[in-house]
Amino acid sequence: MIEFERVDFVSVPTRDERRARAFYHDTLGLPLDSRNAAEVAAGNLTLAFWNPEADGLEFHPSPGGIALRVADVPTARARLEDAGVEFLGETVDTGVCHMAFFLDPDGNALILHRRYADYS
């Protein structure tokens, strides 16, 4: 069996790498990766922007969602709404976490997330 140490990066499909980087850095406030300014850091995970069409592949946004942990979902949501981000429905309370769903400029799903209770 292979022992995996961690996830190093997630590829985020885009049609415009500069626009994607600007959204994630300027709008969401994620810092540029210190080793590669073309990528952003999301805590312990790097988001790498990739244009599949540049490699001759068809573009498809990722519908699964990257959950971005924040201290307070309603506060983060309000700040992003003030910056022009549109959310998909109301904030969800699952009984263990709060989640607010939105899309990046390419249609990739993103989630503001905060767990407030242990799994039971």
C-alpha positions in Angstrom: 0.0 0.0 0.0 1.2 3.5 -0.7 1.4 6.0 2.1 0.2 9.4 0.9 1.6 12.3 2.8 -0.8 15.0 1.7 -2.5 16.7 -1.3 0.0 19.2 -2.8 -2.3 21.0 -5.2 -5.6 20.9 -6.9 -6.0 21.9 -10.6 -8.7 24.5 -11.2 -9.9 24.5 -14.8 -10.1 27.9 -16.4 -10.3 29.6 -19.8 -8.3 32.5 -18.6 -5.5 31.9 -16.0 -4.9 35.6 -15.3 -8.6 36.2 -14.6 -8.8 33.1 -12.4 -5.7 34.1 -10.4 -7.1 37.6 -10.0 -10.4 36.4 -8.7 -8.9 34.0 -6.2 -6.2 36.5 -5.1 -7.9 39.9 -5.4 -11.5 39.0 -4.7 -11.2 36.0 -2.4 -8.0 37.3 -0.8 -6.0 34.1 -1.1 -2.3 34.8 -1.1 -0.1 34.1 -4.1 1.9 31.0 -3.6 5.4 32.0 -2.4 7.1 29.5 -4.7 4.9 30.2 -7.8 3.1 33.5 -8.3 0.9 31.8 -11.0 -0.8 29.8 -8.2 -2.6 30.7 -5.0 -2.3 29.2 -1.5 -5.4 28.1 0.3 -4.1 27.2 3.7 -2.1 24.0 3.3 -3.3 23.5 -0.3 -2.1 25.1 -3.5 -4.7 26.0 -6.3 -3.1 25.7 -9.7 -4.9 27.2 -12.6 -5.0 25.1 -15.8 -6.5 25.9 -19.2 -7.4 22.5 -20.7 -8.2 24.2 -24.1 -4.5 25.1 -24.3 -3.8 21.4 -24.3 -6.4 20.6 -26.9 -9.0 19.4 -24.4 -12.6 20.5 -23.9 -13.2 22.9 -21.0 -15.6 21.8 -18.3 -16.0 23.6 -14.9 -15.6 21.6 -11.8 -19.0 21.1 -10.2 -17.7 19.3 -7.1 -16.7 22.3 -5.1 -13.6 23.3 -3.2 -14.5 24.0 0.5 -12.7 27.0 1.8 -12.7 27.1 5.6 -13.4 30.5 7.1 -13.8 31.6 10.7 -17.4 32.8 10.1 -19.4 31.9 7.0 -22.0 34.8 7.3 -19.3 37.4 7.7 -17.2 36.0 4.8 -20.3 35.7 2.6 -21.3 39.4 3.3 -17.8 40.6 2.4 -17.8 38.6 -0.9 -21.3 39.8 -1.7 -20.1 43.4 -1.2 -17.3 42.5 -3.7 -19.9 41.4 -6.3 -19.8 37.6 -5.7 -23.2 36.0 -6.2 -24.1 33.1 -4.1 -26.3 30.1 -5.0 -29.1 30.1 -2.5 -29.0 30.6 1.2 -26.3 29.6 3.6 -26.8 25.9 4.6 -26.7 24.7 8.2 -26.1 20.9 8.1 -26.2 20.4 11.9 -22.4 20.2 12.0 -21.3 23.0 9.6 -22.3 26.1 7.7 -21.8 26.2 4.0 -22.4 28.9 1.4 -22.1 28.0 -2.3 -20.8 30.2 -5.2 -19.0 30.0 -8.5 -15.8 31.4 -9.8 -15.8 33.3 -13.1 -15.3 30.0 -15.0 -18.2 28.2 -13.2 -16.2 26.1 -10.8 -18.0 25.5 -7.6 -16.7 26.9 -4.4 -17.9 26.7 -0.8 -17.4 28.9 2.2 -17.3 26.3 5.0 -17.1 26.2 8.8 -17.5 23.1 10.9 -18.9 24.0 14.3 -19.6 20.6 15.8 -18.0 17.2 15.9 -19.2 14.3 13.9 -21.7 12.3 15.9 
